[in-house]
Amino acid sequence: MNDRPRKPAAFTLPADASAMEPQSEKRSRPPAAFDEAVRLTPDAEDPFIATTADLPDFMPPVATPRPRRLTLGGIAMGALGLLFSLAVGLWVDALIRDLFSRNDWLGYLALAAAAIAVLALLGVVLRELIGLRRLAAVQDLKRDVIEAAASPKPAAGRAIVGRLVHLLAARPQTARGRARLAETEGEIIDAAHLVDLAERELMEPLDREARALILGAAKRVSIVTAVSPRALVDLGYVIYECSRLVRGMAELYGGRPGKIGMLRLMRDVVAHLAVTGSIAMGDSLVQQVLGHGLASKLSARLGEGVINGLMTARIGIAAMDLCRPMPFRALKRPGIGDFIGDLTPGGGSGRRDEA
């Protein structure tokens, strides 16, 4: 038996020697380029990490007033109103003539009463026209603010700020902002920056009060509709609370509409909600806000109260868009997500924990 070690020897490898290499010894593949680019989902659009305030379902579109145009229905109503006025006038004229034929003092009394009624009616019409003019002035001011912010001339910005200060001069919440704007007069020459400063100084305290109005109305509607035994009572209270909210929003921002102006505002709000589909929010919103598990454990009345409260908040946001004399530029526009945590049990806990 030969115990001597074997001498080293040389061997010839085949041509495809790379195929015989062990898997661990293979060289890594160099990076390659692909024709199709990989698209990353932004955090704001990711439904798994976005908060309820960032979801598009909770940010309602901006409400705008309906365009005023002449329609067949308006012409018909105007003609019927004219005929009714003529009929009332003929009836009053015949009544006064009959009273004069009976006794002169009865005729003079009826004539004085008719004159007082006409003067009072003219006063009511004048008040309604002034209220409509205030609402139109707010919309004109909002349009002029947009044009002034895009203008390179500082005079346009100063003129808009002067109109805003004049409109809100009677609001005590804007006293500090008006004083601040007076102190910085002449220091800012850029029109856009001047408009943004006016929004922060004048609109911020009013926006806080507007949010308090919306939240208070939404809470009251949510509680009343949750404990009310009749659907008719729910409907009546929701209409009453929404009309109060719209009027309060208009008076807060300097509109102060009359009866006809209130009807026009309510019509614009309802038309906006119908166009955007916010009336049919339904149970899907409750499931998104509260979750399927919690929504299934809640009573039907509590879920209905939450829906009515959120709907009232949506109406308040639309009224805020219509009555605010400035568009949202420097300040954040409120959304449904800003009120969810106050109306639902644990609805805003996630955002508070993240904060």
C-alpha positions in Angstrom: 0.0 0.0 0.0 1.4 3.3 -1.1 1.1 6.0 1.6 2.8 8.8 -0.4 0.5 11.8 -1.0 -0.7 12.4 -4.5 1.0 15.1 -6.5 -1.0 18.1 -7.8 -2.3 17.7 -11.3 -3.9 20.0 -13.9 -7.2 19.4 -15.6 -8.8 21.0 -18.7 -12.2 22.5 -18.2 -14.9 22.3 -20.9 -16.1 25.4 -22.8 -19.3 25.8 -20.8 -17.5 25.8 -17.5 -19.6 28.6 -16.2 -22.7 26.3 -16.1 -20.8 23.9 -13.8 -20.1 26.6 -11.2 -22.0 26.2 -7.9 -25.0 28.5 -7.4 -23.3 30.4 -4.5 -20.3 31.2 -6.7 -22.3 32.7 -9.6 -21.8 36.4 -10.1 -24.8 38.7 -9.4 -26.8 40.0 -12.4 -25.9 43.6 -13.2 -28.8 46.2 -12.8 -31.0 46.6 -15.9 -33.3 49.4 -17.1 -37.0 48.8 -17.8 -39.1 50.7 -20.3 -42.2 50.9 -17.9 -41.6 53.3 -15.0 -42.7 52.3 -11.5 -45.4 54.6 -10.1 -45.4 55.3 -6.4 -48.6 56.1 -4.7 -48.4 59.4 -2.8 -49.1 59.2 0.9 -52.1 61.5 0.6 -53.8 59.1 -1.9 -52.9 55.9 0.0 -56.2 54.7 1.7 -54.2 52.7 4.3 -52.2 55.6 5.7 -54.3 58.6 4.9 -56.5 60.0 7.6 -60.2 60.8 7.3 -59.5 64.4 6.7 -57.3 63.6 3.7 -59.7 61.3 1.9 -61.5 62.9 -1.0 -64.9 61.8 0.2 -64.6 64.1 3.2 -63.5 67.2 1.4 -66.6 68.6 -0.3 -66.3 70.7 -3.4 -66.6 74.5 -3.1 -70.2 75.7 -3.3 -70.9 78.4 -5.8 -74.2 80.4 -6.3 -76.5 79.4 -9.1 -76.4 81.5 -12.3 -79.3 83.9 -12.5 -81.1 83.5 -15.8 -84.6 84.2 -17.1 -86.7 81.1 -17.3 -90.2 80.3 -18.4 -91.2 79.5 -14.8 -89.9 82.9 -13.6 -91.8 84.7 -16.4 -95.0 82.8 -15.5 -94.6 83.6 -11.8 -94.0 87.3 -12.6 -97.1 87.5 -14.8 -99.3 85.8 -12.1 -97.9 88.2 -9.5 -98.8 91.2 -11.6 -102.3 89.9 -12.2 -102.7 89.3 -8.4 -101.5 92.8 -7.6 -104.0 94.3 -10.1 -106.8 92.3 -8.6 -106.0 93.4 -5.1 -105.8 97.0 -6.3 -109.2 96.8 -7.9 -110.7 95.2 -4.8 -109.2 98.0 -2.6 -110.5 100.7 -4.9 -114.0 99.2 -4.9 -113.9 98.9 -1.2 -112.9 102.5 -0.6 -115.6 103.7 -3.1 -118.3 101.7 -1.3 -117.2 103.1 2.1 -117.2 106.7 0.8 -120.8 106.1 -0.5 -121.8 105.0 3.0 -120.0 107.6 5.0 -117.1 110.0 4.3 -115.2 109.2 7.5 -115.2 105.5 6.6 -113.8 106.2 3.2 -111.0 108.4 4.6 -110.2 105.7 7.2 -110.0 103.1 4.5 -107.8 105.4 2.4 -105.4 106.0 5.3 -105.2 102.3 6.0 -104.5 101.6 2.4 -101.8 104.3 2.3 -100.1 102.9 5.4 -100.2 99.4 4.0 -98.6 100.5 0.7 -95.9 102.4 2.6 -95.2 99.4 4.8 -95.1 97.1 1.7 -92.6 99.5 0.0 -90.4 99.3 3.1 -90.5 95.5 3.1 -89.6 95.5 -0.6 -86.8 98.0 -0.1 -85.4 95.9 2.8 -85.4 92.8 0.7 -83.7 94.5 -2.2 -81.0 95.8 0.2 -80.5 92.3 1.5 -80.2 90.9 -2.0 -77.8 93.7 -2.8 -75.6 92.7 0.2 -75.5 89.1 -1.0 -74.6 90.2 -4.5 -71.9 92.5 -3.1 -70.3 89.6 -1.3 -70.2 87.6 -4.4 -68.8 90.5 -6.4 -66.2 91.1 -3.7 -65.1 87.4 -3.8 -64.6 87.6 -7.6 -62.7 90.9 -7.3 -60.4 89.3 -4.6 -59.4 86.6 -7.1 -58.7 89.1 -9.8 -56.7 91.4 -7.4 -54.6 88.5 -6.1 -53.6 87.7 -9.7 -52.9 91.4 -10.6 -49.3 92.7 -10.5 -50.5 96.2 -9.4 -50.5 96.8 -5.6 -53.3 99.4 -5.9 -55.7 96.6 -6.7 -54.8 94.7 -3.5 -55.1 97.9 -1.4 -58.6 98.6 -2.9 -59.8 95.1 -2.2 -58.5 95.3 1.4 -60.3 98.6 1.8 -63.6 97.1 0.7 -63.1 94.2 3.0 -62.5 96.4 6.0 -65.6 98.5 5.1 -67.7 95.4 4.8 -66.5 93.9 8.2 -66.2 97.2 10.1 -69.3 96.3 12.2 -67.9 92.9 13.3 -66.0 93.2 16.6 -64.1 90.0 15.9 -62.2 91.8 13.1 -61.1 94.8 15.2 -57.6 93.4 15.9 -57.2 92.4 12.3 -58.3 95.8 11.0 -55.8 97.5 13.3 -53.0 95.2 12.1 -53.8 96.0 8.5 -53.7 99.7 9.3 -50.3 99.3 10.9 -48.9 97.5 7.9 -50.4 99.9 5.3 -47.7 100.7 2.7 -45.3 98.0 3.9 -46.5 95.3 1.5 -46.4 96.1 -2.2 -47.3 92.7 -3.6 -51.1 92.3 -4.2 -51.2 88.6 -3.6 -49.4 88.9 -0.3 -51.6 91.7 0.8 -54.7 89.6 0.0 -53.3 86.7 2.0 -52.5 88.9 5.0 -56.1 90.3 4.9 -57.5 86.8 4.8 -55.4 85.7 7.8 -56.2 88.9 9.8 -59.9 89.4 9.0 -61.2 85.9 8.1 -59.4 83.7 10.7 -61.6 84.9 13.7 -64.7 84.7 11.7 -63.8 81.2 10.4 -63.4 80.0 14.0 -66.8 81.3 14.9 -68.3 79.8 11.7 -66.8 76.4 12.7 -68.4 76.8 16.2 -71.8 77.6 14.5 -71.5 74.5 12.3 -70.4 72.2 15.1 -73.1 73.5 17.5 -75.9 73.0 14.9 -74.5 69.5 13.9 -74.4 68.4 17.6 -78.0 69.6 18.3 -79.3 67.9 15.1 -77.5 64.7 16.0 -78.8 64.6 19.5 -82.4 65.6 18.7 -82.8 63.2 15.8 -81.3 60.3 17.8 -83.8 60.7 20.7 -86.8 62.0 18.7 -89.7 59.4 18.4 -91.1 60.8 15.2 -89.6 61.2 11.7 -91.8 64.4 11.2 -90.2 66.0 14.3 -86.7 65.1 12.9 -87.5 66.7 9.5 -89.0 69.8 11.1 -86.1 70.3 13.5 -83.4 69.7 10.8 -85.0 72.3 8.5 -85.3 74.8 11.4 -81.7 74.3 12.5 -80.3 74.5 8.9 -82.2 77.7 8.3 -80.7 79.2 11.5 -77.3 78.0 10.5 -77.5 79.6 7.0 -78.8 82.9 8.4 -76.1 82.9 11.1 -73.4 82.3 8.5 -74.6 85.1 6.3 -74.8 87.6 9.2 -71.4 86.5 10.5 -69.7 87.4 7.2 -71.6 90.7 6.7 -74.4 89.5 4.4 -77.5 90.1 6.6 -80.1 88.8 4.0 -83.8 89.3 4.2 -86.5 86.7 3.7 -86.1 86.5 -0.1 -82.3 86.4 0.3 -82.6 83.6 2.8 -84.7 81.6 0.4 -82.2 82.2 -2.3 -79.3 81.1 -0.1 -81.1 78.0 0.9 -81.9 77.2 -2.7 -78.3 77.6 -3.6 -77.2 75.3 -0.8 -79.7 72.6 -1.6 -78.9 72.8 -5.3 -75.2 72.4 -4.6 -75.8 69.4 -2.3 -78.0 67.8 -5.0 -75.5 68.4 -7.7 -72.6 67.0 -5.7 -74.6 64.0 -4.4 -74.0 64.9 -0.8 -77.7 64.3 0.1 -77.3 60.5 -0.6 -74.3 60.0 1.7 -76.2 57.1 3.3 -74.7 54.2 5.3 -71.5 54.1 3.3 -70.3 57.3 5.1 -71.0 55.7 8.5 -69.1 52.6 7.5 -66.1 54.7 6.4 -66.2 56.9 9.5 -67.1 54.4 12.2 -66.0 51.1 10.7 -68.1 48.1 9.9 -67.8 46.6 13.4 -68.7 49.6 15.3 -71.5 50.6 12.9 -73.1 47.2 13.3 -73.1 47.6 17.1 -74.6 51.0 17.1 -78.4 51.4 17.3 -80.3 52.6 14.2 -81.3 55.8 15.9 -77.7 56.7 16.9 -76.5 56.0 13.4 -79.3 58.2 11.9 -78.3 61.0 14.3 -74.7 60.8 13.2 -75.7 61.0 9.6 -78.0 64.0 10.2 -75.3 65.7 12.1 -72.7 65.2 9.3 -75.3 66.3 6.8 -75.9 69.5 8.8 -72.1 70.1 8.9 -72.1 69.7 5.1 -74.8 72.3 4.7 -72.9 74.6 7.0 -69.7 74.2 4.9 -71.7 75.0 1.7 -73.2 78.1 3.4 -69.7 79.1 4.5 -68.5 78.9 0.9 -71.5 81.0 -0.3 -71.4 83.7 2.4 -67.6 84.1 2.9 -66.4 87.3 1.1 -63.0 85.8 0.3 -62.0 82.4 -1.3 -59.8 80.1 0.8 -56.2 80.9 -0.1 -54.0 81.4 2.9 -56.3 79.5 5.3 -57.4 75.9 5.2 -60.9 75.2 4.0 -62.8 73.0 6.5 -64.1 69.6 5.5 -66.4 66.9 6.9 -63.3 65.3 8.5 -62.9 68.3 10.8 -66.2 67.5 12.5 -66.2 63.7 12.6 -64.2 63.5 15.8 -66.8 65.7 17.6 -69.9 63.9 16.3 -68.8 60.2 16.4 -67.6 58.1 19.3 -63.9 57.7 18.7 -64.1 59.1 15.2 -61.1 61.4 15.7 -59.0 59.3 18.1 -56.8 58.1 15.3 -55.8 61.6 14.3 -55.3 62.7 17.9 -53.1 59.7 18.6 -51.0 60.5 15.5 -50.7 64.1 16.6 
